[in-house]
């Protein structure tokens, strides 16, 4: 847990910057980190998308969850990774979206499509990879996150677009 504000931040070196910067990123519990490790061990193809992916690229944003976009929610390897951590996949029903249950997976949300982007396979080929704890995590690039936010055009997306645009300019 975070004892002080700085203990909640991840120290990320940026090779294209002159200095090192602290980036606000959610502190993952042991259960959440174990799930990411299980996904890697079972070679599940997924991307971290949304504002956590933006935060892992140096954007100072806040979010309450980690959005994961999977190539195939029926992948038996995903099922094995979930079983390994004591979690389960709950398929969509009525108006409820698909979700994970158990295993300390409350922070993770399942994204079933990304508006304004190509299909999963094309976006996966463009992925960036960052180290979170001791696991390498595939993430959607800031440019692609911004493209999706612009297309989706929800109020909460419109509010964060200027922050994402500034972060993208800072990367250039």
Backbone as a ProteinNet text record, in pm:
[ID]
protein_1_A
[PRIMARY]
XXXXXXXXXXXXXXXXXXXXXXXXXXXXXXXXXXXXXXXXXXXXXXXXXXXXXXXXXXXXXXXXXXXXXXXXXXXXXXXXXXXXXXXXXXXXXXXXXXXXXXXXXXXXXXXXXXXXXXXXXXXXXXXXXXXXXXXXXXXXXXXXXXXXXXXXXXXXXXXXXXXXXXXXXXXX
[TERTIARY]
83.4	0	87.6	27.8	98.2	98.9	217.3	230.1	240.5	305.1	319.6	287	253.6	222.7	334.5	459.8	568.3	585.3	536.8	549.1	449.3	355.8	256.6	302.3	418.2	463.3	567.9	571.6	668.4	777.7	902	1014.6	1046.7	1021.1	1042.2	1149.7	1258.4	1356.7	1304.5	1326.4	1286.6	1412.5	1447.3	1571.1	1570	1451.4	1444	1440.2	1440.6	1442.6	1580.3	1613.9	1743.3	1750.5	1636.8	1633.2	1538.5	1527.9	1431	1313.5	1195.6	1074.6	994.6	921.2	826.3	693.9	631	505.6	400.8	286.1	178.2	126.8	131.8	82.3	22.6	-80.9	-143.1	-46.7	-47.3	32.5	-47	12.4	-57.7	-38.6	-144.1	-134.5	-58.6	-20.8	45.6	-44.7	-175.4	-269.9	-278	-281.7	-290.8	-163.5	-49.2	77.8	87	37.9	38.5	-44.5	-155.1	-237.4	-161.3	-94.4	-15.6	95.2	157.2	261.1	202.1	83	17.7	-18	-65.5	-95.5	30.3	142.9	268.9	313.5	306.1	347.5	265.9	137.3	48.6	37.6	118.3	127.9	-7.7	-82.7	-211.3	-184.2	-243.1	-224.9	-329.3	-280.6	-366.5	-289.1	-360.9	-300.1	-359.6	-276.1	-326	-357.9	-480.4	-525.7	-578.6	-618.9	-678.6	-574.9	-621	-537.4	-422.3	-432.4	-316.7	-204.4	-238.8	-137.6	-76.1	-158	-106.5	-14.2	-54.7	28.2	162.3	163.5	288.7	381.6	329.7	411.5	446.1	418.2	459.7	351.8	228.6	119.2	67.5	54.4	4	-148.6	-205.8	-350	-389.3	-514.7	-568.3	-677.3	-684.5	-790	-813.8	-927.5	-963.1	-941.4	-910.2	-900.8	-795.4	-770.6	-678.6	-761.3	-766.4	-843.2	-755.8	-804.8	-733.8	-816.4	-751.3	-813.5	-749.1	-827	-776.9	-804.3	-712.3	-733.5	-851.4	-861.9	-963.7	-1004.1	-1121.9	-1168.6	-1198.9	-1205.5	-1226.9	-1096	-984.8	-853	-836.9	-811.2	-791.9	-675.6	-576.8	-463.8	-508.3	-605.7	-661.3	-729.9	-804.9	-871.8	-770.3	-658.7	-554.5	-491	-465.1	-405.6	-500.2	-628	-726.8	-732.6	-734	-740	-618.3	-503.9	-379.2	-386.3	-457.5	-465.5	-597	-677.9	-803.8	-913.6	-902.1	-1002.6	-1086.5	-1186.9	-1274.4	-1323.7	-1357	-1417.2	-1568.8	-1634.9	-1780.6	-1828.5	-1893	-1936.1	-2044.3	-2064.4	-2168	-2306.7	-2394.9	-2534	-2620.6	-2740.2	-2829.6	-2751.1	-2750.3	-2677.7	-2539.7	-2498.7	-2369.4	-2258.3	-2146.5	-2034	-1960	-1870.8	-1788.5	-1697.8	-1661.5	-1575.2	-1500.2	-1404.7	-1333.2	-1387.8	-1380.6	-1423.7	-1317.1	-1304	-1211.4	-1066.7	-979.3	-835.9	-777.7	-845.5	-793.6	-792.6	-888.3	-890.7	-985.6	-1027.1	-1125.8	-1081.5	-952.8	-900.4	-907.4	-917.4	-911.7	-1050.9	-1061.6	-1182.8	-1151.3	-1246.5	-1231	-1286.8	-1204.8	-1246.1	-1275.8	-1393.6	-1429	-1406.9	-1391.1	-1356.2	-1293.9	-1215.9	-1154.1	-1199.3	-1288.8	-1340.5	-1227.2	-1235.7	-1140.5	-1008.3	-993.6	-868.4	-891.1	-782.5	-792.2	-824.1	-826.1	-852	-739.2	-764.7	-666.1	-531.2	-529.7	-403.7	-317.1	-379.7	-303.8	-250.7	-333.6	-290	-184	-193.8	-94.8	42.4	45.8	173.3	239.2	161.3	211.9	242.5	220.9	229.1	365.3	361.5	483	490	607.5	620.7	689.9	634.3	692.6	702.3	793.6	812.1	724.5	641.2	559.7	596.1	659	711.6	817.3	799.2	896.6	838.1	733.4	671.9	667.6	692.7	682.1	537	480.4	338	321.6	239.5	212.6	108.7	138.6	46.8	20.3	-93.4	-129.6	-53.2	-3.1	73.5	-16.6	44.7	-26.6	-100.3	-36.8	-100	-229.5	-229.4	-347.9	-455.2	-412.7	-508.1	-581.9	-507.2	-565.2	-662.2	-626.9	-716.2	-848.2	-840.2	-961.8	-1045.9	-981	-1054.8	-1126.6	-1058.7	-1121	-1244	-1234.9	-1347	-1461.6	-1431.9	-1535.6	-1612.9	-1540.3	-1599.3	-1697.9	-1677.9	-1759.1	-1707.1	-1787.9	-1746.2	-1615.9	-1605.4	-1483	-1361.6	-1381.9	-1272.2	-1233.6	-1334.2	-1305.7	-1228.4	-1254.5	-1185.5	-1037.8	-1002	-863	-782.6	-849.8	-780.1	-670.9	-694	-585	-461.5	-481.2	-369.5	-291.3	-363.4	-298.4	-224.9	-286.1	-218.9	-90.1	-93.3	28.4	136.6	96.3	193.3	255.1	173.4	223.3	322.9	291.6	384.5	515.7	509.6	629.1	717.7	656.2	733.5	807.2	757.5	816.9	948.9
-118.6	0	124.5	237.7	364.3	429.3	449	517.8	668.4	709.2	850.4	864.2	986.4	1000.5	950.4	975.9	933.8	783.4	710.6	565	502.3	580.9	531.3	555.5	613.8	648.9	549.4	529	440.6	525.9	485	557.6	498.9	575	526.1	608.3	545.6	620	640.3	756.3	785.5	816.6	732.7	749.7	875	924.3	1041.3	1172.8	1165	1285.1	1300.3	1421.2	1446.9	1396.8	1386.9	1347.6	1231.7	1186.7	1084.2	1151	1100.7	1159.7	1055.4	1102.2	1015.6	1022.6	908.8	899.3	840.1	905.4	850.6	724.5	615.8	487.6	412.1	336.7	265.6	164.1	157.3	54.8	-73.9	-177.2	-303.4	-388.6	-456.2	-551	-674.6	-758.9	-884.1	-968.7	-970.4	-1047.8	-993.9	-862.8	-801.8	-826.8	-811.8	-839	-987	-1076	-1219.6	-1249.6	-1177.4	-1198.4	-1158.5	-1043.2	-1001.8	-1102.9	-1155.4	-1257.7	-1384.9	-1424.3	-1544.2	-1524.6	-1405	-1377.4	-1394.2	-1343.7	-1356.2	-1502.8	-1572.6	-1713.7	-1800	-1770.7	-1848.6	-1789.9	-1689.6	-1628.4	-1581.3	-1515.1	-1457.8	-1324.1	-1306.3	-1179.7	-1079.5	-970.1	-864	-733.6	-624.4	-491.8	-418.3	-347.7	-250.7	-126.3	-77.8	37.4	143.1	255.9	358	437.8	498	593.5	530.9	405.6	341.8	328.1	289.2	281.4	419.6	524	660.6	696.6	661.6	688.8	617.9	497.4	422.1	481.1	575.6	645	786.4	818.3	946.8	1051.3	1018.6	1113.8	1118	1236.9	1250.1	1252.1	1134.3	1116	1026.2	1035.2	947.9	860.8	739	647.4	549	485.1	393.4	247.4	217	78.3	59.3	-66	-101.7	-170.8	-108.6	-163	-259	-381.4	-483.5	-520.6	-520.9	-559.2	-690.7	-795.5	-928.4	-961.3	-1036.6	-1083.4	-1180	-1267.7	-1371.5	-1407.2	-1366.8	-1396.9	-1544.6	-1621.7	-1766.3	-1844.7	-1774.5	-1838	-1927.2	-2057.6	-2146	-2101.8	-2033.3	-1984.1	-1874.8	-1794.3	-1694	-1765.3	-1868	-1945.1	-2005.3	-2056	-2114	-2007.4	-1889.3	-1779.8	-1738	-1729.5	-1693.9	-1799.9	-1925.6	-2035.7	-2033.2	-2003.3	-1999	-1898.6	-1787.6	-1683.4	-1687.7	-1790	-1802.4	-1712.6	-1672.8	-1585.5	-1660.7	-1594.3	-1653.6	-1545.2	-1587.2	-1498.8	-1508.4	-1393.8	-1388.7	-1329.4	-1410.7	-1358.4	-1252	-1172.9	-1069.3	-1132	-1063.4	-1106.2	-982.9	-986.4	-871.2	-746.4	-646.3	-522.8	-518.2	-627	-631	-670.2	-598	-632.3	-754.2	-812.5	-921.7	-867.3	-955	-910.7	-1029.3	-996.6	-1098	-1098.5	-1214.9	-1227.7	-1303.9	-1272.9	-1344.8	-1312.4	-1372.7	-1362.5	-1223.7	-1131.5	-995.5	-920.6	-948.9	-891	-773.2	-714.8	-606.4	-485.1	-458.7	-340.2	-351.8	-473.8	-496	-490.8	-415.5	-411.4	-470.8	-542.5	-601.5	-504	-471.7	-385.9	-478.5	-466.4	-556.7	-494.5	-363.4	-297.9	-162.7	-113.3	18.2	100.8	195.2	280.5	359.5	375.8	457	389.8	262.4	191.3	75.7	14.5	-106.1	-223.9	-342.6	-461.8	-490.4	-582.8	-615.2	-652.6	-740.2	-788.9	-674.2	-579.3	-465.5	-376.7	-352	-267	-338.1	-469.3	-546.3	-535.6	-533.6	-520.2	-384.9	-284.5	-148.8	-129.8	-228.5	-214.7	-165.6	-104.7	-73.5	-173.6	-191.6	-281.3	-207.6	-219.5	-156.7	-260.1	-237.2	-325.5	-275.8	-363	-333.9	-441.1	-399.8	-499.2	-580.2	-710.3	-795.1	-859	-797.3	-850.8	-743.2	-784.2	-694.1	-694.3	-574	-558.2	-488.1	-544.9	-479.3	-368.5	-250.1	-137.2	-71.1	-5.8	72.9	205.1	250.1	374.9	495.4	600.1	722.8	778.3	772.1	819.5	743.6	612.7	530.3	550.1	571.1	601.2	730.1	829.9	959.2	944.2	865.3	842.8	781.2	686.6	623	719.7	797.5	893.7	996.6	1041.5	1139.2	1080.1	955.4	890.9	863	812.9	779.1	904	1012.9	1145.1	1153	1069.4	1083.6	1205.2	1259	1375.3	1347.8	1232.7	1203.7	1192.6	1151.9	1147.3	1287.6	1370.2	1508.7	1585.1	1555.7	1625	1589.2	1466.8	1422.6	1441.2	1466	1480.9	1588	1708.7	1807	1757.5	1683.3	1629.6	1528.6	1442.8	1344	1411.4	1516.3	1589.6	1654.7	1714.1	1775.1	1670.2	1554.7	1448	1398.4	1387.1	1343.8	1445.6	1575	1679.3	1671.4	1643	1634.3	1516.5	1412.6	1296.6	1326.2	1423.2	1453.5	1523
0	0	0	-29.7	-36.2	101.9	157.5	285.2	266.2	159.8	125.2	-22.9	-69.6	-211.6	-302.9	-267.7	-356.3	-359.8	-257.7	-260.6	-356.8	-407.9	-504.1	-647.5	-665	-798.3	-845.3	-974.4	-1035.8	-1098.7	-1082.9	-1138.5	-1275	-1380.4	-1515.4	-1586.6	-1629.3	-1708.8	-1850.2	-1904.1	-2041.6	-2120.9	-2214.9	-2289.4	-2376.8	-2412.7	-2499.4	-2420.9	-2288.3	-2206.6	-2144.2	-2104.6	-2043.8	-1899.5	-1834.4	-1694.8	-1675.4	-1552.6	-1517.7	-1450.2	-1473.1	-1418.3	-1342.1	-1242.1	-1173.8	-1248.4	-1263.5	-1336.6	-1243.7	-1235.9	-1154.7	-1220.9	-1150.1	-1200.7	-1084.4	-1110.2	-999.4	-940.4	-810.2	-743.5	-749.3	-804.3	-818.7	-694.2	-656.4	-545.5	-593.5	-501	-537.7	-627.3	-599.3	-680.7	-823.4	-837.6	-970.1	-1050.3	-985.2	-1051.3	-1088	-1000.9	-1030.1	-1154.9	-1173.6	-1292.8	-1418.8	-1416.9	-1533	-1561.6	-1456.5	-1473.9	-1534.8	-1488.8	-1542.5	-1690	-1725.3	-1866.1	-1951.2	-1901.2	-1975	-1982.7	-1872	-1868.7	-1965.3	-1975.2	-2061.5	-2202.4	-2230	-2362.9	-2415.9	-2328.1	-2367.2	-2437	-2553.2	-2626.3	-2578.5	-2522	-2470.6	-2477.7	-2459.7	-2449.8	-2331.2	-2258	-2161.1	-2243.3	-2230.6	-2307.8	-2210.6	-2261.2	-2175.7	-2098.8	-1989.6	-1918.2	-1841.3	-1800.9	-1738	-1840.2	-1963.2	-2068.4	-2093	-2090.2	-2106.3	-1990	-1868.1	-1750.6	-1756	-1808	-1820.2	-1925.5	-2005	-2104.9	-2060.3	-1934.9	-1882.5	-1870.5	-1906.5	-1897.1	-1753.8	-1699	-1563.1	-1565.8	-1547.9	-1549.2	-1433.1	-1395.6	-1291.5	-1350.2	-1303.5	-1344	-1231.7	-1234.3	-1126.6	-1162	-1287.3	-1327.9	-1435.2	-1465.8	-1573.7	-1681	-1797.8	-1909.4	-1989.2	-2007.7	-2084.4	-2206.4	-2323.4	-2449.1	-2491.7	-2501.6	-2535.1	-2680.8	-2738.6	-2875.1	-2880.4	-2779.9	-2783.1	-2640.6	-2601.1	-2465.4	-2446	-2554.8	-2545.1	-2542.6	-2544.3	-2544.3	-2420.9	-2439.1	-2324.3	-2235	-2293.5	-2213.2	-2115.9	-2157.4	-2066.1	-1949.7	-1981.8	-1877.1	-1779.1	-1832.3	-1745.9	-1657.7	-1714.8	-1636.8	-1524.5	-1554.7	-1452.5	-1343.4	-1384.1	-1286.4	-1194.6	-1252.3	-1175.5	-1060.5	-1081	-976.9	-899.1	-924.6	-852.1	-904.2	-1030.1	-1091.4	-1192.2	-1243.8	-1344	-1438.9	-1559.3	-1658.5	-1644.9	-1637.2	-1630.3	-1762.3	-1847.7	-1978.1	-1962.8	-2066.7	-2059.2	-2048	-1977.9	-1969.7	-1949.8	-2006.7	-2006.2	-2045.5	-1959.6	-1989.2	-1924.8	-1862.3	-1794.3	-1890.8	-1887.5	-1974.9	-1920.3	-2000.9	-1948.2	-1838.3	-1744.7	-1634.8	-1576.9	-1490.8	-1415	-1273.5	-1209.6	-1070.8	-993.5	-864.5	-777.4	-805.7	-731.2	-755.6	-744.1	-676.5	-665.3	-796.5	-883.4	-1018	-1031.7	-920.5	-922.6	-1003.4	-1009.4	-1076.7	-1229.1	-1281.2	-1425.5	-1488.9	-1598.3	-1679.6	-1816.4	-1871.6	-2004.4	-2107.7	-2206.1	-2317.4	-2434.7	-2492.9	-2602.6	-2740.6	-2745.8	-2872.5	-2841.1	-2935.9	-2923.9	-3043.4	-3019.2	-3126.7	-3190.8	-3322.3	-3395.6	-3425.4	-3389	-3412.3	-3508.3	-3550.1	-3631.8	-3540.9	-3595.7	-3516.6	-3419	-3328.7	-3226.3	-3287.4	-3387.4	-3443.8	-3496.3	-3565.3	-3619.1	-3507.4	-3407.5	-3296.5	-3211.4	-3198.5	-3122.2	-3187.4	-3319.1	-3390.8	-3362.2	-3329.8	-3300.2	-3151.5	-3069.4	-2923.5	-2877.3	-2760.3	-2686.4	-2572.3	-2515.3	-2401.2	-2288.6	-2168.3	-2050.2	-1939.3	-1849.7	-1735.6	-1621.1	-1567.6	-1449.9	-1347.9	-1239.8	-1147	-1220	-1222.5	-1292.6	-1418.8	-1473.1	-1594.5	-1703.1	-1825.5	-1940.1	-1987.6	-1996.5	-2025.8	-2160.6	-2250.3	-2379.5	-2361	-2414.8	-2400.1	-2535	-2543.5	-2660.7	-2655.6	-2768.7	-2771.7	-2742.8	-2694.9	-2662.3	-2784	-2899.1	-3022.8	-3051.9	-3030.1	-3057.4	-2949.8	-2824.1	-2717.6	-2751.4	-2794.3	-2830.7	-2948.4	-3048.7	-3163.2	-3117.2	-3026.2	-2976.8	-2893.8	-2807.3	-2724.1	-2811.5	-2918.1	-3008.3	-3076.8	-3118.6	-3187.8	-3093.1	-2974.7	-2877.7	-2836.9	-2810.3	-2789.3	-2671.9	-2569.1	-2447.4	-2371.3	-2283.2	-2205	-2132.3	-2065.9	-1991.2	-2083.4	-2208.2	-2304.9	-2349.5	-2378.1	-2421.3	-2313.9	-2187.7	-2078.4	-2070.6	-2109.7	-2097.7	-2227.1	-2338.3	-2467	-2462.9	-2407.4	-2403.8	-2326.9	-2220.9	-2142.5	-2227	-2298.1	-2383.9	-2498.9	-2556.6	-2665.7	-2616.4	-2497.6	-2441.9	-2418	-2367.1	-2341.4	-2472	-2576.7	-2705.8	-2763.6	-2748.6	-2792.9	-2716	-2587.4	-2505.3	-2547	-2603	-2648.4	-2778	-2855.8	-2987.8	-2976.8
[MASK]
++++++++++++++++++++++++++++++++++++++++++++++++++++++++++++++++++++++++++++++++++++++++++++++++++++++++++++++++++++++++++++++++++++++++++++++++++++++++++++++++++++++++++++

